Amino acid sequence: MVEEAPLDPECAIIDPHLHHWDIKPVPGGLQDPQCFLFDESVQTIADSGHRITHSVFVECHAMYREDGPQEMRSLGETEFANGIAAMSASGNYGPCRFAHRIVGNVDLCLGEGAATVLEAHCRAAGERFRGIRMNTSFSEAGLFGGPAEQAAKNRLADPRFVEGARQLARLGLSLDVWCLHPQLPQLIALADALPDLEIILDHVGTPDLRGRYAGREDEAMAEWREAIAGLAERPNVRVKLSGMGMDVTGRMLAHTGPAASKELAARWKPLVEHCISAFTPQRCVFASNFPPDRNAASYGTVWNAFKRIAHGYSHAERTWLFHDTAAETYRF
C-alpha cells in the first residue's frame, strides 16, 4: 500500500460516504471476511493526516437485527451507526465526528408502507438520520461476489419503489442511489416523477465497462457522459465523486493494485471534471467510499488524488467540493 504525506492538510473535509462493518462470508456474495469498525476508522483517518471534520455513515447491511419483522431488521444498522456517532461525539476518539449523519436502509418497495419503517429509523437516530439507500445496482456482468449483491434490473422504475421514495420526500429525507450507467435513464425518470425528493447519485453513476460493454469502452463512456448531462438538468439531484476504485468499475477505472495519487488523479480526472462541469461544484462532493475503495489506495492517498484533481478550481469551489456540498446535502 502506497502511503503519502497529506497535501493541503488544513483543508476541512466532510467525508460523506463512509462504511463501518464486520462482514462475514455469505452464500452467493462476498466470501472474504472484512472488518472496518470504529477503532479501524479512527486509526485510518488519524494515519491519513487529512483534516476530516465529520463523516456520514452510509448503509452497508451491517448489524441487522437477527429477528423481528423483516422490514424492521435494518433498524439494527441505524442503531449501530448512532452508537458510533455517540461515541465519537464524546470527543474521546479524536476531532472527527464519525456518523454525524446517517443514511440507512429501508425497503422502498413496501410502497406507502415504507413510511412506518422510515419513521422508526428517525426515532432511532433523531436528527442524525437523514435518508436511505436501497440496493438498486444491476449489471448484466454481475456485481462483486455473486447474485446476492444484485438488485432487480428495473428496481428504480418499479411503481412500489417510486411510491416508497415518495414517502422520503414527505418526511424530508433524501435518497442515495448507487446504480450503473445503463440505469441512469431510470434515475432521470425518478427525479422527474418526484421533484421534491433530494437524490444523491453515488459513485459518479458508475460506468459499466464489462459484459456487453467489454471492448466497447468508448460507447459506454459516451452513454455515461450523455446520461450525466441529462441528470444534471434535474435540480433535485447531486453527485458524489467517489467509488472509482471499486473492482466493479472495470479495467479503465480500477487497477491491479494500490496506486499513487498522481496515477489515481490521472485515471479519475475525466469523470470528475465531467460531473463538475455538468452539476457545478455546489452539487458535487468528493467522498472516500471506504473501505471498498481501499482496493485502489490508502485513505490518505485517495484524498490526495482528489486534491490533485481539484487543484485548478477556486478556493470557494474547492470548499464546496470538500465540505459545503456535503454539509448542505445532509443538513449539518
Number of C-alpha atoms within 10 A of each C-alpha: 13 13 16 16 13 17 17 13 14 11 16 16 26 27 26 30 26 22 24 26 19 13 17 12 12 13 10 12 16 17 14 11 10 13 13 17 13 21 11 12 17 18 12 17 16 17 15 21 17 22 18 22 17 23 24 27 26 25 26 20 20 17 19 17 15 10 8 8 9 11 16 19 19 23 23 19 25 29 20 19 32 23 15 20 23 15 16 21 17 11 11 8 16 15 16 21 23 29 31 26 27 32 29 28 27 24 22 29 19 18 18 16 16 22 21 13 20 26 14 14 28 20 13 17 20 14 13 24 26 25 27 23 22 23 22 19 23 23 21 13 15 16 19 16 17 15 13 14 16 18 17 12 14 12 20 27 15 17 13 19 20 21 19 22 28 23 21 23 18 11 15 12 21 23 22 25 21 23 25 22 26 19 23 23 17 17 22 19 14 20 20 15 12 16 15 16 23 21 27 22 24 23 25 26 29 26 26 27 25 19 13 13 17 13 11 12 18 11 11 19 17 12 15 23 18 13 19 24 15 15 24 20 12 16 15 18 22 27 30 27 25 26 26 27 28 21 18 22 20 20 14 13 21 21 17 9 12 20 21 18 25 15 11 25 21 12 18 20 16 11 21 24 16 15 24 19 13 18 22 17 23 20 24 29 31 29 28 27 25 22 20 15 20 18 18 26 21 24 22 23 27 28 24 25 24 25 22 18 20 20 11 10 13 9 11 11 19 20 18 21 28 26 23 23 24 28 19 12 19 20 11 13
